[in-house]
Amino acid sequence: MCGIVNERPMTEAELFDAIGAGYEQAFGHRPVVERAVRGLLRVLPGGARVLDIGSGTGRPVARDLVAAGVASRESTYRP
């Protein structure tokens, strides 16, 4: 995709949506992230809530947290 939709530049959200799947495939299952999530799950109390801010698509981490019974909420900062 060239970054143009209907003859106008893409918004940040449109660009993220366009590259999100490829980004997740390339970076979504990094061993260091998986180790960090396992370490986090060892110390979180049952029913803990986690706010995931600015970490790629957030889906792989959120999926693992939810599967472990931790509530995950994603947020993206947009100035």
N, C-alpha and C positions, 0 to 999 in steps of 0.2 A: 504494500500500500504506500502511496507516495505522500501522504499527509494532507491531501486535499479531498474534501467531501463537498459535493455540490458547489464547486468553484470557490470555496472559502477554506481557510486554514482549519484544521481539526482543533477541537477543544481538547483540554487535558484529558477529560473523561473519555472522549472518543478515541484518542490516541492510546490511552491505557487499555481500553476495551479491545482495540485492534491488535495490540502486542501482548496482551495478558496471557493468553494460552501458551505462546512461545516462550515467554519469560518464565512461566510456571514450569514448563517442561525442562528448561535449561537450569533453573535455579531452585525449583521447588522441593527437591529431595536431597539437599546437600547434607553429607554426613555430619558436619559440624552443627547444623541446625537441628537435625534429629537428635544428636547427643544433648544439645541444650534443652530441647523439649523434654526428653527423658529425665534430665536432671531437675528441671522445673517441676515436673510431675511428682518427683520423689519428695519435694519439700512443701508442695501446696497442700493445705488442708482440704478435706472433702468438701465439695460444694463451693470451692473457691471460684472467684470471678476474675477473668483476665481481660485486660484491654490491650489489643494488638494495634499498635500505631505505626504506620509507615513501613511495613515489612513486606514489600512485594504484593502479591495478590492476597496473601494471608490465608488462602484456602488450605494448603497442606498442614500448616500449624494449627489452624482452627479445627480442622477435621480430627487431628490427633488429640487435641484438648477435649473436644466434645466427646470423642470415643472414650476418653478416660473419665468422663463425668464432670468436667470442668466447663463452666459457662465461658464462652469466648465472644467478645464483641470487637469488631474491626472498626477502625476509623482512619480516614485519610484527611490530612491537613491540606486545605486549599486556601491560600491567601486571598 
